[in-house]
C-alpha cells in the first residue's frame, strides 16, 4: 500500500500541470509515438520515457509517474490504448500497473483505471484531505481477473475505457482476440470520499496515462472526447443559486416579477438538463447558447441590484482610506534574531534610510538567541544562561533550530539589561516597527503581524498561532506560496488555514532566486493564480508583496528592497497601520506606483505615473478589461463576483540578474458578491 500511495502522490504532481476549467474540446485524437513531437494537446510529464519502435516506454521500473496528460476539460469520453509489460519491479510486484487517470477534478482528486501486473483490472479513486493531514487511496467497484496468475510479460493488451455521465466501463484483452463485453462497470455518482466543492463526482476533468513500478510499452492511443450535458451542470447550478439570491434581493421592488421569473426559468432549464445523459455537438451548442442568454438577463438584474446597494464603492472595504497619505511598508524580513545577517536595529535603520516608514521584523521562531544555552557576545554581554522568552525556565544546552526559548520581541520596549543593543525601535509618528514572527515548523511558513509578545506558545508544529495572533487583533498571511498556484486546496480544504487574512502575491526572495536556472521569469515568487482561486472559492485574502530580506546587499536575491506595500494610513501609529492592513487599504508593488484610485457605484478608475499596461481581473482569473496606458476606468458589468487591478510596465526589475520580471503592482480585490448575501 505504501508504494500505491507513491504513485498517487506522483499523479497529483502530474495533474497539477492541467489547466482546470479550460474550454471543452470535442472530437477524436490519436497519439502517434513514431516521433517525439506528439500532438500539442498532450503533454509529457515526469519519469524517464523513451520512444522505441513506435511506442512509449518508461526507462526504469521503479518510478511512479504518469507519462502523458491531455489539457483541457473533457466531458464524456472513450479512451483506448495498446500496452505490454516489459518488466515489473521485483520488490513491489503487486504495485506494478499501467494507469489511466480520468475525471480529475483537481490535482489532488481523481479516478483511475489500473491494468495490474497481478493479472487484474481495477478502478481506484484518490483523494487528498489536507485538513486531516493525510491522503486517501482506495479501490472501488468490482475487480476483474484477466488471467489466473500474473499478467504475462511481452504480451500486448488492448485497454478500453468509456465514461458517459456518471457511468464508467472498462475492459482489457489480448490484441489478437475479439473485444469482450465490458468487464468493469461502476457509477461515479455513488458516495465516494472525493470532495468536489459541491459538484458531483462525475463532472469534467483531465485525463492522463502512464505506469507505476513497472516498465511498459504504450502505443496506439485513441481518445474520443464527446459533448455532454454534464459540462453545463456546474455553471447552471451556480446561476440557479444566484437567481434565488437575486429574487430575494428584489422582493418588494418593481423588479420582483423579473426575479421570480428568472428563478423559474433556471429551474426549468435544470430539469431539462437532468433528463439528458448524452447529446451530440449541435444539441450541446444549442443548450450552451440558451444558458448564455439566461445568464445575460441575469447579469442585467444583478447590476441593478449591485448599483442600488453601493456597487463597486459599496463593496470596497478600503474606499474611505484612499484620501490618506501612502506609506511604504515591508512586512517580511529577518534579522539575527533568526537567520538574517544584521541585528534588528541595523535592519530597521536600512529600511528607514531607504524611504520606508513601516517595517515588520518577522523572524523565524528558532535560531539565534532562541535556541537555548549561552549565546555569543553578539546577543549578550555576559556568559550566563538567560530566560529569553520570559517563562521562568532556562535551557542550559544549546540545540540548533530547537526554538526552546522562542519568543516574539517587543520593539516598543528596551532590551533586557544583558543585551548589548537597543530594541526600542518603534517611534509613533515617525517610523513604525511592528512586532512579528514567521511561524516556520510543521506547516507552511506563515507570518503573524502584531501577535502577543514574549513566549511563543507550543506545540509550534500546530496552527494555534493563527487564533493566538487574531486574539491580539493581529494579522496572518502565508509567505512565499508561489508553489501552491496549482493546489489552492492547501488553503481552502484546511479549516485552520482558511482563517488566514492574506498571502504574499509576490515574495521578492523567491522571485529573484534563480541559482539553478529554473526561475527565469520570477514566476516562483508570484502567487496570482492561487490568490484568484481562493477568491473564486469565496475566501477573501489580501495580497502582500514583501522582500523576505535576509541581508541588505543590493545584488543578492535575499537582499532588501525587492518588493513592498504602499499603505493608505491615517497616521503613523500601530493601531492606524493595523486598521489599514486589516481593511486592505494598500497595494502590493515591485516598482509600480499608483497615484489615483477613485470609485463610485458603477466604476473604478486607477492611474499610475509609471505603468504602461493595466488590466482588471475578475473571477476565474479572466481579464475583464485591459489598456496599454497608465490609466484605466472600468465600468461594472453585473457578472463579476470580484475584481482586482493589476498594473505593470516593460521595465525589468533586476536586468543584470538571471531572473527577469517586470515591475508590477496589485490593488486589493473588491468582492461584489458581498452585496448580495
C-alpha positions as CSV (number, residue, x, y, z in Angstrom):
1,X,0.0,0.0,0.0
2,X,2.9,2.4,0.7
3,X,4.0,2.3,-2.9
4,X,0.5,2.6,-4.2
5,X,0.5,5.9,-2.3
6,X,3.7,6.9,-4.0
7,X,2.1,6.7,-7.5
8,X,-0.9,8.7,-6.1
9,X,1.4,11.4,-5.0
10,X,3.2,11.4,-8.3
11,X,-0.1,11.6,-10.2
12,X,-1.1,14.5,-8.0
13,X,2.0,16.4,-9.2
14,X,1.3,15.4,-12.8
15,X,-2.3,16.7,-12.8
16,X,-1.1,20.0,-11.4
17,X,0.0,20.8,-14.9
18,X,-3.5,20.6,-16.2
19,X,-5.5,23.8,-16.9
20,X,-8.6,23.1,-14.9
21,X,-11.5,24.9,-16.3
22,X,-10.2,25.2,-19.8
23,X,-12.7,25.2,-22.7
24,X,-14.0,21.8,-23.7
25,X,-12.6,20.3,-26.8
26,X,-14.6,17.6,-28.6
27,X,-13.6,15.1,-31.3
28,X,-11.2,12.2,-31.9
29,X,-7.4,12.5,-31.2
30,X,-4.7,9.9,-31.8
31,X,-1.3,9.9,-30.2
32,X,1.5,8.8,-32.5
33,X,4.7,7.7,-30.8
34,X,6.6,7.2,-34.0
35,X,8.0,10.7,-33.5
36,X,8.8,12.5,-30.3
37,X,6.9,15.7,-31.1
38,X,3.5,14.3,-30.1
39,X,0.3,16.3,-30.8
40,X,0.2,19.6,-28.9
41,X,-2.8,18.8,-26.8
42,X,-0.9,16.1,-25.0
43,X,1.9,16.9,-22.5
44,X,4.7,14.7,-21.3
45,X,5.1,14.8,-17.5
46,X,7.6,13.2,-15.2
47,X,9.6,10.0,-15.4
48,X,12.2,8.9,-17.9
49,X,10.4,7.9,-21.1
50,X,11.9,6.6,-24.3
51,X,10.4,6.4,-27.8
52,X,11.0,2.9,-29.1
53,X,9.7,1.3,-32.3
54,X,6.6,3.4,-32.3
55,X,5.9,3.0,-28.6
56,X,6.5,4.9,-25.4
57,X,8.4,3.1,-22.7
58,X,9.3,4.1,-19.1
59,X,13.1,3.7,-18.7
60,X,13.0,2.5,-15.2
61,X,10.7,0.0,-13.4
62,X,10.8,1.8,-10.1
63,X,9.4,5.2,-11.0
64,X,5.9,6.3,-10.1
65,X,5.0,8.8,-12.9
66,X,2.3,9.1,-15.5
67,X,3.7,9.8,-18.9
68,X,1.2,12.0,-20.7
69,X,-1.6,14.3,-19.9
70,X,-4.2,16.0,-22.1
71,X,-5.0,19.6,-21.2
72,X,-8.5,21.0,-21.3
73,X,-11.8,19.9,-19.9
74,X,-13.1,16.6,-21.0
75,X,-16.8,15.6,-20.8
76,X,-17.9,12.1,-21.9
77,X,-15.0,10.2,-23.4
78,X,-13.7,6.9,-24.8
79,X,-10.0,6.1,-24.5
80,X,-8.2,3.2,-25.9
81,X,-4.6,2.2,-25.9
82,X,-2.3,-0.8,-26.5
83,X,0.3,-1.8,-23.9
84,X,2.5,-4.6,-22.8
85,X,4.6,-5.1,-19.6
86,X,8.3,-5.3,-20.2
87,X,9.5,-5.5,-16.6
88,X,7.9,-5.4,-13.1
89,X,9.7,-4.0,-10.1
90,X,10.6,-7.2,-8.2
91,X,10.5,-5.6,-4.7
92,X,6.9,-4.4,-5.2
93,X,5.3,-6.6,-7.9
94,X,1.8,-6.0,-6.5
95,X,2.2,-2.3,-7.1
96,X,3.1,-2.6,-10.8
97,X,0.5,-1.5,-13.3
98,X,-0.4,0.6,-16.3
99,X,-2.6,3.5,-15.1
100,X,-5.2,5.7,-16.8
101,X,-6.3,8.7,-14.7
102,X,-9.6,10.2,-15.6
103,X,-12.3,12.6,-14.3
104,X,-9.6,14.6,-12.5
105,X,-11.5,17.3,-10.6
106,X,-8.3,18.9,-9.2
107,X,-4.6,17.9,-8.9
108,X,-5.4,16.0,-5.8
109,X,-8.7,14.4,-6.6
110,X,-9.2,11.9,-9.5
111,X,-10.2,8.4,-10.5
112,X,-8.0,5.9,-12.3
113,X,-8.1,2.5,-14.1
114,X,-5.3,0.0,-13.4
115,X,-4.1,-2.9,-15.6
116,X,-2.2,-4.7,-12.9
117,X,0.8,-7.0,-13.2
118,X,-1.1,-9.3,-10.9
119,X,-3.5,-10.1,-13.7
120,X,-6.4,-7.8,-12.6
121,X,-8.3,-4.9,-14.0
122,X,-9.4,-2.5,-11.3
123,X,-10.8,1.0,-10.6
124,X,-9.4,3.3,-7.9
125,X,-10.0,6.8,-6.5
126,X,-7.5,9.1,-4.9
127,X,-8.3,12.0,-2.7
128,X,-6.1,14.4,-0.7
129,X,-7.5,15.5,2.6
130,X,-5.2,18.3,3.7
131,X,-7.4,19.2,6.7
132,X,-6.8,15.7,8.1
133,X,-3.1,15.7,7.1
134,X,-3.4,12.5,5.0
135,X,-4.2,11.2,1.6
136,X,-6.7,8.5,0.7
137,X,-6.3,5.9,-2.0
138,X,-8.8,3.0,-2.3
139,X,-10.3,0.7,-4.9
140,X,-13.9,0.9,-5.8
141,X,-16.3,-1.2,-7.8
142,X,-15.6,-4.8,-8.7
143,X,-12.1,-6.1,-9.7
144,X,-12.0,-8.3,-12.8
145,X,-9.4,-11.0,-13.1
146,X,-8.0,-11.3,-16.6
147,X,-5.6,-14.3,-16.1
148,X,-5.3,-16.9,-13.3
149,X,-1.8,-15.7,-12.3
150,X,0.4,-12.8,-13.3
151,X,0.0,-10.8,-16.4
152,X,2.4,-12.3,-19.0
153,X,5.3,-10.1,-20.0
154,X,5.7,-9.0,-23.6
155,X,2.1,-9.7,-24.4
156,X,0.2,-6.9,-26.0
157,X,-3.2,-5.9,-24.4
158,X,-5.8,-3.5,-25.6
159,X,-7.3,-1.4,-22.8
160,X,-10.6,0.4,-23.4
161,X,-12.2,2.9,-21.1
162,X,-15.6,4.6,-21.6
163,X,-17.1,7.4,-19.4
164,X,-20.6,8.6,-20.0
165,X,-22.1,10.8,-17.4
166,X,-21.6,9.0,-14.1
167,X,-21.1,5.6,-15.7
168,X,-17.7,4.1,-16.2
169,X,-17.0,1.0,-18.2
170,X,-13.7,-0.7,-18.9
171,X,-12.1,-3.8,-20.4
172,X,-8.7,-5.3,-21.2
173,X,-7.9,-8.2,-23.6
174,X,-5.1,-9.6,-25.7
175,X,-4.9,-7.7,-29.0
176,X,-5.2,-10.9,-31.1
177,X,-8.6,-11.7,-29.5
178,X,-12.0,-10.2,-30.2
179,X,-13.2,-7.5,-27.8
180,X,-15.2,-9.0,-24.9
181,X,-18.1,-7.3,-23.2
182,X,-17.4,-4.7,-20.6
183,X,-15.6,-6.3,-17.7
184,X,-15.9,-3.5,-15.1
185,X,-18.8,-1.1,-14.7
186,X,-19.2,1.5,-12.0
187,X,-21.3,4.5,-11.1
188,X,-19.3,7.6,-10.0
189,X,-22.4,9.3,-8.6
190,X,-22.2,7.0,-5.6
191,X,-20.9,8.3,-2.3
192,X,-17.2,8.4,-2.7
193,X,-14.9,10.4,-0.3
194,X,-13.7,12.8,-3.0
195,X,-14.8,16.3,-2.3
196,X,-15.6,18.4,-5.4
197,X,-16.7,21.6,-3.7
198,X,-20.3,20.8,-4.1
199,X,-20.2,19.5,-7.7
200,X,-21.0,15.9,-8.4
201,X,-18.1,13.4,-8.6
202,X,-18.7,12.7,-12.3
203,X,-18.0,16.2,-13.6
204,X,-15.4,17.3,-16.1
205,X,-11.7,16.8,-15.7
206,X,-8.4,15.8,-17.4
207,X,-7.0,12.5,-18.5
208,X,-3.5,11.0,-18.2
209,X,-1.8,7.7,-18.6
210,X,1.5,6.0,-17.6
211,X,2.9,3.4,-15.3
212,X,3.8,2.6,-11.7
213,X,6.5,0.2,-10.5
214,X,7.0,-1.3,-14.0
215,X,8.2,-0.7,-17.5
216,X,5.6,-0.9,-20.1
217,X,5.3,-0.1,-23.8
218,X,2.3,2.1,-24.7
219,X,1.1,2.8,-28.2
220,X,-1.9,3.4,-30.4
221,X,-3.6,5.8,-28.0
222,X,-7.0,7.0,-29.2
223,X,-9.3,9.5,-27.5
224,X,-12.8,10.4,-28.4
225,X,-14.0,13.4,-26.3
226,X,-17.7,13.9,-26.6
227,X,-20.0,16.7,-25.6
228,X,-22.1,16.1,-22.5
229,X,-24.8,17.9,-20.6
230,X,-22.5,17.4,-17.6
231,X,-20.4,20.3,-18.8
232,X,-23.4,22.6,-18.2
233,X,-24.3,21.4,-14.7
234,X,-21.7,23.3,-12.7
235,X,-22.3,26.8,-14.3
236,X,-26.1,26.1,-14.3
237,X,-26.0,25.3,-10.5
238,X,-24.1,28.5,-9.8
239,X,-26.5,30.6,-11.9
240,X,-29.6,29.0,-10.3
241,X,-28.2,29.7,-6.8
242,X,-27.5,33.3,-7.8
243,X,-31.0,33.6,-9.3
244,X,-32.5,32.8,-5.9
245,X,-30.4,35.3,-4.1
246,X,-31.4,38.0,-6.6
247,X,-35.0,37.1,-6.2
248,X,-34.7,37.6,-2.5
249,X,-32.9,40.9,-3.0
250,X,-35.6,42.4,-5.3
251,X,-38.6,41.4,-3.2
252,X,-40.9,44.3,-2.7
253,X,-39.4,46.3,-5.6
254,X,-40.6,46.8,-9.2
255,X,-38.1,44.0,-10.2
256,X,-39.8,41.3,-8.1
257,X,-41.6,39.8,-11.0
258,X,-38.4,39.5,-13.1
259,X,-36.6,37.9,-10.2
260,X,-39.3,35.3,-9.7
261,X,-39.5,34.5,-13.5
262,X,-35.7,34.1,-13.6
263,X,-35.8,31.5,-10.8
264,X,-38.5,29.6,-12.6
265,X,-36.5,29.7,-15.9
266,X,-33.3,28.3,-14.4
267,X,-35.3,25.6,-12.6
268,X,-37.0,24.5,-15.8
269,X,-33.6,24.5,-17.7
270,X,-32.0,22.4,-14.9
271,X,-34.8,19.8,-15.1
272,X,-34.3,19.6,-18.9
273,X,-30.5,19.1,-18.4
274,X,-31.1,16.4,-15.7
275,X,-33.1,14.3,-18.2
276,X,-30.2,14.2,-20.7
277,X,-27.5,11.6,-20.5
278,X,-25.7,12.4,-23.7
279,X,-26.0,14.9,-26.6
280,X,-24.5,15.5,-30.0
281,X,-22.4,18.6,-30.7
282,X,-25.2,20.6,-32.2
283,X,-27.5,19.9,-29.3
284,X,-24.8,20.8,-26.8
285,X,-24.1,24.1,-28.6
286,X,-27.8,25.0,-28.6
287,X,-28.1,24.3,-24.8
288,X,-24.9,26.4,-24.1
289,X,-26.3,29.3,-26.1
290,X,-29.6,29.2,-24.2
291,X,-27.7,29.2,-20.9
292,X,-25.7,32.2,-22.0
293,X,-28.9,34.1,-22.8
294,X,-30.3,33.4,-19.4
295,X,-27.1,34.5,-17.8
296,X,-27.1,37.8,-19.8
297,X,-30.5,38.6,-18.5
298,X,-29.4,37.7,-15.0
299,X,-26.3,40.0,-15.3
300,X,-28.6,42.9,-16.1
301,X,-30.7,42.4,-13.0
302,X,-27.6,41.7,-10.8
303,X,-26.1,45.0,-12.0
304,X,-29.2,46.9,-11.0
305,X,-29.1,45.3,-7.5
306,X,-25.4,45.9,-7.1
307,X,-25.6,49.6,-8.0
308,X,-28.6,50.1,-5.7
309,X,-26.5,48.7,-2.9
310,X,-23.4,50.9,-3.5
311,X,-21.8,48.9,-6.3
312,X,-18.0,49.0,-6.5
313,X,-17.5,51.6,-3.8
314,X,-20.1,50.0,-1.6
315,X,-18.3,46.6,-1.9
316,X,-14.8,48.0,-1.3
317,X,-13.5,47.7,2.2
318,X,-10.9,50.5,1.7
319,X,-12.6,53.2,-0.3
320,X,-12.7,55.6,2.6
321,X,-8.9,55.2,3.2
322,X,-7.9,56.4,-0.3
323,X,-7.6,60.0,0.7
324,X,-4.9,59.2,3.4
325,X,-1.2,59.5,2.7
326,X,0.6,56.5,1.3
327,X,3.4,55.0,3.5
328,X,5.9,52.4,2.2
329,X,5.9,49.1,4.2
330,X,7.8,45.8,4.2
331,X,6.1,43.2,6.3
332,X,8.5,40.2,6.0
333,X,12.2,40.3,6.7
334,X,14.8,38.7,9.0
335,X,17.4,39.8,11.5
336,X,20.0,37.8,13.5
337,X,17.1,37.1,15.9
338,X,16.7,34.2,13.5
339,X,18.6,33.6,10.2
340,X,19.2,37.2,9.0
341,X,22.7,38.7,8.8
342,X,22.1,42.1,10.6
343,X,20.9,43.0,14.1
344,X,17.4,44.3,14.4
345,X,18.4,48.0,14.9
346,X,20.6,47.9,11.7
347,X,18.0,46.2,9.7
348,X,15.3,48.7,10.7
349,X,17.7,51.6,10.0
350,X,18.3,50.4,6.4
351,X,14.5,50.5,5.7
352,X,14.1,53.9,7.3
353,X,17.1,55.3,5.3
354,X,15.6,53.9,2.1
355,X,12.2,55.6,2.3
356,X,10.2,53.0,4.3
357,X,8.1,54.2,7.2
358,X,6.6,50.8,8.3
359,X,8.5,47.5,8.8
360,X,7.8,44.2,10.4
361,X,10.9,42.3,11.6
362,X,9.3,38.8,11.2
363,X,11.9,36.4,12.4
364,X,11.5,32.7,12.5
365,X,10.6,31.0,15.8
366,X,14.0,29.5,16.1
367,X,17.8,30.2,15.6
368,X,19.9,32.9,17.1
369,X,19.0,33.7,20.7
370,X,16.0,31.3,20.7
371,X,17.9,28.0,20.8
372,X,18.9,28.0,24.5
373,X,22.4,27.8,26.1
374,X,24.9,30.7,26.2
375,X,24.7,32.9,23.2
376,X,27.7,34.7,21.6
377,X,28.7,38.2,22.5
378,X,26.6,39.4,19.7
379,X,23.5,38.6,21.7
380,X,24.6,39.0,25.3
381,X,27.2,40.9,27.4
382,X,27.9,38.0,29.8
383,X,28.2,34.2,29.8
384,X,25.1,33.4,31.8
385,X,22.2,31.3,30.6
386,X,19.2,33.7,30.2
387,X,15.5,33.3,30.2
388,X,14.8,34.9,26.8
389,X,11.2,34.0,26.5
390,X,10.3,35.1,30.0
391,X,8.6,31.9,31.1
392,X,10.8,31.4,34.2
393,X,12.6,28.4,32.7
394,X,16.1,28.4,31.3
395,X,17.7,25.9,28.9
396,X,21.4,25.5,29.5
397,X,22.0,23.3,26.5
398,X,22.1,25.0,23.1
399,X,20.3,23.0,20.4
400,X,20.4,24.4,16.9
401,X,16.9,25.2,15.5
402,X,15.2,23.9,18.6
403,X,13.5,27.2,19.4
404,X,13.2,26.2,23.1
405,X,13.5,29.9,24.0
406,X,11.4,31.1,21.0
407,X,9.8,34.5,21.6
408,X,8.3,37.5,19.9
409,X,10.4,40.6,20.5
410,X,8.7,43.7,21.7
411,X,10.0,46.6,19.8
412,X,8.1,49.1,21.9
413,X,10.3,48.3,24.9
414,X,14.1,48.4,25.7
415,X,16.0,45.2,25.5
416,X,16.8,43.2,28.7
417,X,19.9,44.5,30.6
418,X,22.2,41.7,29.3
419,X,21.6,42.6,25.6
420,X,24.2,45.0,24.0
421,X,21.9,46.9,21.8
422,X,18.5,48.8,21.9
423,X,15.3,47.0,21.0
424,X,13.0,50.1,21.3
425,X,12.7,50.8,17.6
426,X,9.1,51.7,17.2
427,X,8.7,55.5,17.1
428,X,5.0,56.5,16.7
429,X,4.5,59.4,14.2
430,X,7.9,58.8,12.6
431,X,8.8,55.1,12.0
432,X,6.5,52.1,12.8
433,X,8.1,48.8,13.7
434,X,5.6,46.1,14.0
435,X,6.1,43.1,16.3
436,X,6.1,40.0,14.1
437,X,7.1,36.3,13.7
438,X,7.3,33.8,10.8
439,X,5.9,30.6,12.1
440,X,8.0,28.1,10.4
441,X,7.8,24.5,11.6
442,X,5.5,21.6,10.9
443,X,3.5,23.6,8.4
444,X,4.0,26.1,5.6
445,X,5.7,29.3,6.7
446,X,3.2,31.9,7.8
447,X,3.7,35.5,9.0
448,X,1.9,36.8,12.0
449,X,1.8,40.6,12.5
450,X,1.3,42.0,16.0
451,X,0.8,38.8,17.9
452,X,1.3,38.9,21.7
453,X,4.9,39.5,22.6
454,X,7.0,37.1,24.7
455,X,6.9,33.4,24.7
456,X,5.6,31.7,21.6
457,X,3.0,29.0,22.6
458,X,3.8,25.4,21.8
459,X,3.4,23.0,20.2
460,X,4.8,25.1,17.4
461,X,4.0,22.4,14.8
462,X,0.3,23.2,15.1
463,X,-1.8,26.0,13.8
464,X,-2.8,27.5,17.1
465,X,-0.7,30.6,16.3
466,X,-3.5,31.9,14.0
467,X,-6.1,32.2,16.8
468,X,-3.3,33.4,19.1
469,X,-2.5,36.2,16.8
470,X,-6.1,37.1,16.0
471,X,-6.8,37.2,19.7
472,X,-4.4,40.2,19.8
473,X,-6.1,41.9,16.8
474,X,-3.1,40.8,14.7
475,X,-2.9,39.7,11.0
476,X,-1.8,36.4,9.5
477,X,-0.7,35.7,5.9
478,X,1.0,32.9,4.1
479,X,4.5,33.7,2.8
480,X,6.2,32.6,-0.5
481,X,3.3,30.4,-1.6
482,X,4.1,30.5,-5.3
483,X,4.4,26.8,-5.4
484,X,0.7,26.4,-4.4
485,X,-0.7,28.0,-7.6
486,X,-2.0,24.7,-8.8
487,X,-3.1,23.4,-5.3
488,X,-5.3,26.1,-3.7
489,X,-6.9,23.3,-1.6
490,X,-3.9,23.6,0.7
491,X,-5.6,26.7,1.9
492,X,-9.3,26.0,1.0
493,X,-9.5,22.5,2.4
494,X,-7.8,23.2,5.6
495,X,-10.1,24.6,8.4
496,X,-7.2,26.4,10.1
497,X,-5.6,27.8,7.0
498,X,-8.9,29.2,6.0
499,X,-8.6,31.6,8.9
500,X,-5.6,33.5,7.4
501,X,-6.0,37.1,6.3
502,X,-3.8,37.1,3.2
503,X,-0.9,35.7,1.1
504,X,2.2,37.0,-0.5
505,X,1.1,37.6,-4.1
506,X,4.8,38.4,-4.5
507,X,7.8,37.3,-2.5
508,X,11.0,39.1,-3.6
509,X,13.4,36.5,-2.4
510,X,11.8,33.6,-4.4
511,X,11.1,35.8,-7.4
512,X,14.8,36.8,-7.7
513,X,16.4,33.5,-6.8
514,X,17.4,31.5,-9.9
515,X,20.6,29.7,-8.9
516,X,19.5,26.5,-10.8
517,X,18.1,28.3,-13.8
518,X,14.6,27.1,-13.1
519,X,13.0,30.5,-12.4
520,X,14.0,32.7,-15.4
521,X,10.8,34.8,-15.2
522,X,10.5,35.1,-11.4
523,X,7.2,33.1,-11.5
524,X,8.2,31.1,-8.5
525,X,7.7,34.2,-6.4
526,X,4.3,35.1,-7.8
527,X,1.0,33.6,-6.4
528,X,-1.7,35.3,-8.5
529,X,-3.3,32.0,-9.6
530,X,-3.6,30.9,-6.0
531,X,-5.0,34.2,-5.0
532,X,-7.6,34.1,-7.7
533,X,-8.6,30.5,-6.8
534,X,-9.2,31.5,-3.2
535,X,-11.2,34.5,-4.2
536,X,-13.3,32.2,-6.5
537,X,-14.0,30.0,-3.6
538,X,-15.3,32.9,-1.5
539,X,-12.2,33.3,0.6
540,X,-11.2,37.0,0.7
541,X,-7.5,37.3,1.0
542,X,-5.3,40.4,0.8
543,X,-2.3,40.2,-1.5
544,X,1.0,41.4,0.0
545,X,4.4,42.0,-1.6
546,X,7.5,41.7,0.6
547,X,11.2,41.3,0.0
548,X,11.8,38.5,2.6
549,X,15.2,40.1,3.1
550,X,17.9,38.3,5.0
551,X,20.5,40.9,4.2
552,X,20.8,44.4,2.7
553,X,23.1,43.6,-0.2
554,X,21.6,45.2,-3.4
555,X,22.9,42.4,-5.7
556,X,21.8,39.4,-3.6
557,X,18.5,37.7,-4.2
558,X,17.9,37.7,-0.5
559,X,18.7,41.4,-0.3
560,X,16.3,44.1,0.9
561,X,14.1,46.3,-1.3
562,X,12.8,43.9,-3.9
563,X,9.1,44.2,-3.0
564,X,6.9,46.3,-0.7
565,X,3.4,47.6,0.1
566,X,2.1,51.1,-0.1
567,X,-0.4,51.6,2.7
568,X,-3.0,54.4,2.8
569,X,-2.9,55.2,6.6
570,X,-4.4,57.9,8.7
571,X,-1.4,58.3,10.9
572,X,1.9,56.6,11.6
573,X,0.9,54.6,14.7
574,X,0.5,50.9,15.1
575,X,-3.3,51.0,15.6
576,X,-3.8,53.0,12.4
577,X,-1.4,50.9,10.4
578,X,-3.1,47.6,11.5
579,X,-6.5,49.1,10.7
580,X,-5.4,49.9,7.2
581,X,-3.9,46.4,6.7
582,X,-7.0,44.7,8.0
583,X,-9.2,46.7,5.6
584,X,-7.0,46.0,2.6
585,X,-6.1,49.7,2.3
586,X,-2.8,49.1,0.5
587,X,-1.4,47.9,-2.8
588,X,1.5,45.5,-3.3
589,X,4.4,46.5,-5.6
590,X,7.8,45.7,-7.0
591,X,8.2,49.1,-8.8
592,X,4.9,50.4,-10.0
593,X,3.3,53.4,-8.3
594,X,-0.4,54.2,-8.1
595,X,-1.3,57.9,-7.6
596,X,-5.0,57.8,-8.2
597,X,-7.8,55.4,-7.2
598,X,-11.3,56.6,-7.5
599,X,-14.5,54.6,-7.3
600,X,-18.3,55.1,-7.2
601,X,-21.2,52.6,-7.5
602,X,-20.7,52.0,-11.3
603,X,-17.0,52.4,-12.0
604,X,-13.4,52.4,-10.7
605,X,-10.5,54.5,-12.1
606,X,-6.9,53.6,-11.4
607,X,-3.9,55.7,-12.6
608,X,-0.1,55.2,-12.3
609,X,2.8,57.6,-13.2
610,X,4.9,54.7,-14.4
611,X,2.7,51.8,-15.5
612,X,2.2,51.2,-19.3
613,X,-0.3,48.3,-19.0
614,X,-3.3,47.9,-16.7
615,X,-5.9,45.2,-16.6
616,X,-8.9,44.4,-14.4
617,X,-9.1,40.8,-13.4
618,X,-12.3,39.0,-12.3
619,X,-13.5,35.7,-11.1
620,X,-11.8,32.7,-12.8
621,X,-8.7,34.9,-13.3
622,X,-10.4,36.2,-16.5
623,X,-9.3,39.6,-18.0
624,X,-12.4,41.9,-17.8
625,X,-10.6,44.9,-19.4
626,X,-7.1,45.9,-20.4
627,X,-5.4,49.0,-21.7
628,X,-1.9,49.8,-22.8
629,X,-1.8,53.1,-21.0
630,X,-1.2,54.5,-17.5
631,X,-4.9,54.9,-16.6
632,X,-8.0,52.7,-16.7
633,X,-11.7,53.3,-16.0
634,X,-13.7,50.1,-15.6
635,X,-17.5,50.1,-15.5
636,X,-19.5,47.5,-13.7
637,X,-21.0,44.8,-15.9
638,X,-23.0,42.8,-13.5
639,X,-21.3,39.4,-14.0
640,X,-18.4,40.0,-11.6
641,X,-18.1,38.1,-8.4
642,X,-15.0,40.1,-7.5
643,X,-12.5,42.3,-9.3
644,X,-8.9,43.4,-8.7
645,X,-6.5,45.6,-10.7
646,X,-3.0,44.6,-12.0
647,X,-0.6,47.2,-13.3
648,X,2.8,46.7,-14.9
649,X,5.4,48.1,-17.4
650,X,8.2,46.7,-19.5
651,X,11.0,47.7,-17.2
652,X,12.8,44.6,-15.8
653,X,13.3,44.9,-12.0
654,X,16.8,43.4,-12.0
655,X,18.1,43.4,-15.6
656,X,21.6,42.1,-14.6
657,X,20.2,39.1,-12.7
658,X,19.2,35.6,-14.1
659,X,15.6,36.0,-13.0
660,X,14.0,38.7,-15.2
661,X,10.5,40.0,-14.5
662,X,8.7,43.4,-15.0
663,X,7.7,46.0,-12.4
664,X,4.2,45.3,-11.2
665,X,1.6,46.4,-8.7
666,X,-1.5,44.7,-7.4
667,X,-4.5,46.6,-6.0
668,X,-6.6,44.7,-3.4
669,X,-9.7,42.8,-4.5
670,X,-13.3,44.1,-4.2
671,X,-15.9,41.4,-3.7
672,X,-19.1,42.4,-5.4
673,X,-20.8,39.2,-4.2
674,X,-20.6,40.6,-0.6
675,X,-23.5,43.0,-1.5
676,X,-25.9,40.1,-2.4
677,X,-25.9,37.7,0.6
